Amino acid sequence: MSIESELKSRIEKARARYGDFASTHEALGVALEEWEELKDAVRANAPSSVYEECLDLAAVLIRLAESLDNEAVRLRSVK
């Protein structure tokens, strides 16, 4: 499976399970959790886990970028 198709699959699964982000702040929290998991995988010298965590983080960031098209998310994310 290509990286692009793996990303698409992860994004679709996350949307189906969790729905859209409520705000950019929520998305940042999820991204930071994924970042911590990536750091742990790198420190453990676990290439297969690094690969998985890279895709998980990328999927969250793509979902965040896409969520900015949603007016409700934008309104909840500004001062």
DSSP file (Angstrom, degrees, kcal/mol; ACC not computed):
  #  RESIDUE AA STRUCTURE BP1 BP2  ACC     N-H-->O    O-->H-N    N-H-->O    O-->H-N    TCO  KAPPA ALPHA  PHI   PSI    X-CA   Y-CA   Z-CA
    1    1 A M              0   0    0      0, 0.0     2,-0.1     0, 0.0     0, 0.0   0.000 360.0 360.0 360.0 138.2    0.0    0.0    0.0
    2    2 A S     >  -     0   0    0      1,-0.1     4,-2.4     4,-0.0     5,-0.2  -0.340 360.0-114.2 -75.8 160.0    1.4    3.5   -0.8
    3    3 A I  H  > S+     0   0    0      1,-0.2     4,-2.8     2,-0.2     5,-0.2   0.902 117.2  54.8 -59.5 -40.8    1.9    6.1    1.8
    4    4 A E  H  > S+     0   0    0      1,-0.2     4,-2.4     2,-0.2    -1,-0.2   0.908 109.6  45.3 -61.3 -42.4   -0.8    8.2    0.2
    5    5 A S  H  > S+     0   0    0      2,-0.2     4,-2.2     1,-0.2    -1,-0.2   0.864 112.1  52.2 -71.7 -33.9   -3.4    5.4    0.4
    6    6 A E  H  X S+     0   0    0     -4,-2.4     4,-2.4     2,-0.2    -2,-0.2   0.922 110.8  48.1 -64.6 -42.7   -2.4    4.6    4.0
    7    7 A L  H  X S+     0   0    0     -4,-2.8     4,-2.7     2,-0.2     5,-0.2   0.939 110.8  50.4 -61.4 -47.1   -2.8    8.3    5.0
    8    8 A K  H  X S+     0   0    0     -4,-2.4     4,-2.5     1,-0.2    -1,-0.2   0.911 110.8  49.9 -57.6 -43.7   -6.2    8.4    3.3
    9    9 A S  H  X S+     0   0    0     -4,-2.2     4,-2.5     2,-0.2    -1,-0.2   0.919 111.6  47.6 -62.1 -44.8   -7.3    5.3    5.1
   10   10 A R  H  X S+     0   0    0     -4,-2.4     4,-2.4     2,-0.2    -2,-0.2   0.896 112.1  50.0 -64.5 -40.3   -6.2    6.7    8.5
   11   11 A I  H  X S+     0   0    0     -4,-2.7     4,-2.4     2,-0.2    -2,-0.2   0.932 112.1  47.3 -64.0 -45.6   -7.9   10.0    7.9
   12   12 A E  H  X S+     0   0    0     -4,-2.5     4,-2.3    -5,-0.2    -2,-0.2   0.908 112.6  49.2 -63.3 -42.5  -11.2    8.3    6.9
   13   13 A K  H  X S+     0   0    0     -4,-2.5     4,-2.3     2,-0.2     5,-0.2   0.910 111.6  49.1 -63.6 -42.2  -11.0    5.9    9.9
   14   14 A A  H  X>S+     0   0    0     -4,-2.4     4,-3.2     2,-0.2     5,-0.6   0.912 111.6  48.8 -64.7 -42.0  -10.4    8.9   12.3
   15   15 A R  H  X5S+     0   0    0     -4,-2.4     4,-1.8     1,-0.2    -1,-0.2   0.919 112.7  48.2 -62.5 -43.0  -13.3   10.9   10.8
   16   16 A A  H  <5S+     0   0    0     -4,-2.3    -1,-0.2    -5,-0.2    -2,-0.2   0.886 120.1  37.5 -65.3 -38.2  -15.6    7.9   11.1
   17   17 A R  H  <5S+     0   0    0     -4,-2.3    -2,-0.2    -5,-0.2    -1,-0.2   0.900 135.5  15.4 -81.5 -42.2  -14.6    7.2   14.7
   18   18 A Y  H  <5S-     0   0    0     -4,-3.2    -3,-0.2     1,-0.2    -2,-0.2   0.585  90.3-143.1-112.8 -14.1  -14.2   10.7   16.1
   19   19 A G     << -     0   0    0     -4,-1.8    -1,-0.2    -5,-0.6    -2,-0.1  -0.327  51.5 -25.5  76.3-167.6  -15.8   13.1   13.7
   20   20 A D  S    S-     0   0    0      1,-0.1     2,-0.1    -4,-0.1    44,-0.1  -0.363  75.9 -93.9 -76.4 158.1  -14.4   16.5   12.9
   21   21 A F        -     0   0    0     42,-0.2    -1,-0.1     1,-0.1     3,-0.1  -0.456  24.5-141.7 -66.4 144.7  -12.2   18.4   15.3
   22   22 A A  S    S-     0   0    0      1,-0.2     2,-0.3    -2,-0.1    54,-0.2   0.810  77.7 -14.7 -76.5 -30.8  -14.2   20.9   17.5
   23   23 A S     >  -     0   0    0      1,-0.1     4,-1.9    54,-0.1    -1,-0.2  -0.966  69.8 -97.9-160.5 169.7  -11.4   23.5   17.2
   24   24 A T  H  > S+     0   0    0     49,-0.4     4,-2.4    -2,-0.3     5,-0.1   0.817 121.5  60.2 -66.0 -28.8   -7.8   24.0   16.3
   25   25 A H  H  > S+     0   0    0      2,-0.2     4,-2.0     1,-0.2    -1,-0.2   0.906 104.2  48.0 -65.4 -41.7   -7.0   23.6   19.9
   26   26 A E  H  > S+     0   0    0      2,-0.2     4,-2.1     1,-0.2    -2,-0.2   0.938 111.9  50.0 -62.6 -45.5   -8.4   20.1   20.0
   27   27 A A  H  X S+     0   0    0     -4,-1.9     4,-2.8     1,-0.2    -2,-0.2   0.891 108.2  53.2 -61.1 -40.0   -6.5   19.2   16.9
   28   28 A L  H  X S+     0   0    0     -4,-2.4     4,-2.8     1,-0.2    -1,-0.2   0.907 106.7  52.8 -62.2 -41.1   -3.3   20.5   18.4
   29   29 A G  H  X S+     0   0    0     -4,-2.0     4,-1.8     2,-0.2    -2,-0.2   0.915 111.5  45.5 -59.8 -43.5   -3.8   18.4   21.5
   30   30 A V  H  X S+     0   0    0     -4,-2.1     4,-2.2     2,-0.2    -2,-0.2   0.912 112.6  51.2 -66.0 -42.5   -4.2   15.3   19.3
   31   31 A A  H  X S+     0   0    0     -4,-2.8     4,-2.5     1,-0.2    -2,-0.2   0.903 108.6  51.4 -62.7 -40.8   -1.2   16.2   17.2
   32   32 A L  H  X S+     0   0    0     -4,-2.8     4,-2.3     2,-0.2    -1,-0.2   0.881 107.9  52.2 -65.4 -36.8    1.0   16.7   20.3
   33   33 A E  H  X S+     0   0    0     -4,-1.8     4,-2.0     2,-0.2    -1,-0.2   0.930 111.5  46.6 -61.2 -44.8   -0.1   13.3   21.6
   34   34 A E  H  X S+     0   0    0     -4,-2.2     4,-2.2     1,-0.2    -2,-0.2   0.881 109.7  54.5 -65.3 -37.4    1.0   11.8   18.2
   35   35 A W  H  X S+     0   0    0     -4,-2.5     4,-2.7     2,-0.2    -1,-0.2   0.917 107.4  50.1 -61.5 -43.6    4.3   13.8   18.4
   36   36 A E  H  X S+     0   0    0     -4,-2.3     4,-2.4     1,-0.2    -1,-0.2   0.902 110.0  50.3 -61.9 -40.7    5.0   12.3   21.8
   37   37 A E  H  X S+     0   0    0     -4,-2.0     4,-2.0     2,-0.2    -1,-0.2   0.877 110.3  50.5 -65.5 -36.7    4.4    8.8   20.5
   38   38 A L  H  X S+     0   0    0     -4,-2.2     4,-2.5     2,-0.2    -2,-0.2   0.926 109.5  50.4 -65.7 -44.3    6.7    9.5   17.5
   39   39 A K  H  X S+     0   0    0     -4,-2.7     4,-2.7     1,-0.2    -2,-0.2   0.919 110.1  50.6 -59.3 -43.1    9.4   10.7   19.9
   40   40 A D  H  X S+     0   0    0     -4,-2.4     4,-1.7     1,-0.2    -1,-0.2   0.906 110.3  49.4 -61.2 -41.7    9.0    7.5   22.0
   41   41 A A  H  <>S+     0   0    0     -4,-2.0     5,-2.0     2,-0.2     9,-0.3   0.894 111.8  48.4 -66.0 -39.9    9.3    5.4   18.9
   42   42 A V  H ><5S+     0   0    0     -4,-2.5     3,-1.6     1,-0.2    -2,-0.2   0.933 111.7  49.3 -65.0 -45.2   12.5    7.2   17.7
   43   43 A R  H 3<5S+     0   0    0     -4,-2.7    -1,-0.2     1,-0.3    -2,-0.2   0.800 108.6  53.9 -64.5 -28.4   14.1    6.9   21.2
   44   44 A A  T 3<5S-     0   0    0     -4,-1.7    -1,-0.3    -5,-0.2    -2,-0.2   0.475 108.4-127.6 -83.2  -1.7   13.2    3.2   21.2
   45   45 A N  T < 5 +     0   0    0     -3,-1.6    -3,-0.2    -4,-0.2    -2,-0.1   0.936  57.8 149.2  53.1  49.4   15.0    2.8   17.9
   46   46 A A    >>< -     0   0    0     -5,-2.0     4,-2.5     1,-0.2     3,-0.6  -0.791  26.3-175.7-116.1  85.3   11.9    1.1   16.5
   47   47 A P  H 3> S+     0   0    0      0, 0.0     4,-2.4     0, 0.0    -1,-0.2   0.845  83.1  51.9 -53.9 -40.0   11.8    1.9   12.7
   48   48 A S  H 3> S+     0   0    0      1,-0.2     4,-1.9     2,-0.2     5,-0.1   0.890 112.5  46.1 -67.1 -35.8    8.4    0.2   12.1
   49   49 A S  H <> S+     0   0    0     -3,-0.6     4,-2.8     2,-0.2     5,-0.2   0.875 109.8  54.5 -70.7 -37.3    6.9    2.1   15.0
   50   50 A V  H  X S+     0   0    0     -4,-2.5     4,-2.6    -9,-0.3    -2,-0.2   0.936 108.1  50.3 -59.3 -45.8    8.5    5.4   13.7
   51   51 A Y  H  X S+     0   0    0     -4,-2.4     4,-1.9     1,-0.2    -2,-0.2   0.937 112.3  46.4 -56.6 -49.7    6.8    4.7   10.3
   52   52 A E  H  X S+     0   0    0     -4,-1.9     4,-2.3     1,-0.2    -1,-0.2   0.909 113.5  48.1 -61.9 -43.8    3.4    4.2   11.9
   53   53 A E  H  X S+     0   0    0     -4,-2.8     4,-2.7     2,-0.2     5,-0.2   0.856 107.3  56.3 -69.3 -34.1    3.7    7.2   14.1
   54   54 A C  H  X S+     0   0    0     -4,-2.6     4,-2.5    -5,-0.2    -1,-0.2   0.930 110.3  45.5 -59.3 -44.7    4.8    9.4   11.2
   55   55 A L  H  X S+     0   0    0     -4,-1.9     4,-2.4     2,-0.2    -2,-0.2   0.898 111.7  51.7 -67.0 -39.6    1.7    8.4    9.4
   56   56 A D  H  X S+     0   0    0     -4,-2.3     4,-1.9     2,-0.2    -2,-0.2   0.935 112.9  44.9 -61.8 -45.7   -0.5    9.0   12.4
   57   57 A L  H  X S+     0   0    0     -4,-2.7     4,-2.4     1,-0.2    -2,-0.2   0.922 112.8  50.8 -64.6 -44.2    0.9   12.5   12.9
   58   58 A A  H  X S+     0   0    0     -4,-2.5     4,-2.5    -5,-0.2    -1,-0.2   0.898 108.3  53.0 -59.9 -40.9    0.6   13.3    9.3
   59   59 A A  H  X S+     0   0    0     -4,-2.4     4,-2.4     1,-0.2    -1,-0.2   0.911 109.4  48.5 -62.6 -42.4   -3.0   12.2    9.2
   60   60 A V  H  X S+     0   0    0     -4,-1.9     4,-2.4     2,-0.2    -1,-0.2   0.928 112.2  48.6 -63.0 -44.7   -3.8   14.5   12.2
   61   61 A L  H  X S+     0   0    0     -4,-2.4     4,-2.4     2,-0.2    -2,-0.2   0.871 111.3  49.5 -66.8 -36.3   -2.1   17.5   10.6
   62   62 A I  H  X S+     0   0    0     -4,-2.5     4,-2.6     2,-0.2    -1,-0.2   0.923 110.8  50.3 -66.3 -43.2   -3.9   16.9    7.3
   63   63 A R  H  X S+     0   0    0     -4,-2.4     4,-2.1    -5,-0.2    -2,-0.2   0.902 110.3  50.9 -60.2 -40.2   -7.2   16.7    9.1
   64   64 A L  H  X S+     0   0    0     -4,-2.4     4,-0.8     2,-0.2    -2,-0.2   0.948 110.5  48.0 -61.4 -49.4   -6.4   19.9   10.9
   65   65 A A  H >< S+     0   0    0     -4,-2.4     3,-0.8     1,-0.2    -2,-0.2   0.912 114.0  47.1 -58.5 -43.2   -5.6   21.7    7.6
   66   66 A E  H >< S+     0   0    0     -4,-2.6     3,-1.7     1,-0.2    -1,-0.2   0.836 103.0  63.4 -67.8 -32.1   -8.8   20.4    6.1
   67   67 A S  H >< S+     0   0    0     -4,-2.1     3,-1.9     1,-0.3     7,-0.3   0.701  84.1  76.5 -68.2 -17.5  -10.9   21.4    9.1
   68   68 A L  T << S+     0   0    0     -4,-0.8    -1,-0.3    -3,-0.8    -2,-0.2   0.644  83.7  65.9 -69.5 -11.8  -10.0   25.1    8.5
   69   69 A D  T <  S+     0   0    0     -3,-1.7     2,-0.7    -4,-0.2    -1,-0.3   0.641  83.3  90.9 -76.6 -15.1  -12.6   25.0    5.7
   70   70 A N    <>  -     0   0    0     -3,-1.9     4,-2.2    -4,-0.2     3,-0.2  -0.736  68.5-154.7 -87.6 115.3  -15.2   24.4    8.3
   71   71 A E  H  > S+     0   0    0     -2,-0.7     4,-2.7     1,-0.2     5,-0.2   0.869  93.0  55.5 -57.9 -40.0  -16.6   27.8    9.5
   72   72 A A  H  > S+     0   0    0      1,-0.2     4,-1.9     2,-0.2    -1,-0.2   0.906 108.5  47.6 -62.8 -41.9  -17.6   26.4   12.9
   73   73 A V  H  > S+     0   0    0     -6,-0.2     4,-0.6    -3,-0.2   -49,-0.4   0.930 112.5  49.6 -63.8 -44.9  -14.1   25.2   13.6
   74   74 A R  H >< S+     0   0    0     -4,-2.2     3,-1.0    -7,-0.3    -2,-0.2   0.914 110.3  50.4 -61.5 -42.4  -12.7   28.6   12.5
   75   75 A L  H >< S+     0   0    0     -4,-2.7     3,-0.8     1,-0.3    -1,-0.2   0.858 111.1  48.2 -66.2 -35.0  -15.1   30.5   14.7
   76   76 A R  H 3< S+     0   0    0     -4,-1.9    -1,-0.3     1,-0.2    -2,-0.2   0.536 108.8  57.5 -79.2  -5.5  -14.3   28.3   17.8
   77   77 A S  T << S+     0   0    0     -3,-1.0     2,-0.3    -4,-0.6    -1,-0.2   0.274  92.1  78.5-112.1   9.9  -10.6   28.8   17.1
   78   78 A V    <         0   0    0     -3,-0.8    -4,-0.0    -4,-0.2     0, 0.0  -0.813 360.0 360.0-118.5 160.1  -10.2   32.6   17.2
   79   79 A K              0   0    0     -2,-0.3    -1,-0.1     0, 0.0    -4,-0.1   0.470 360.0 360.0 -79.1 360.0  -10.0   35.1   20.0
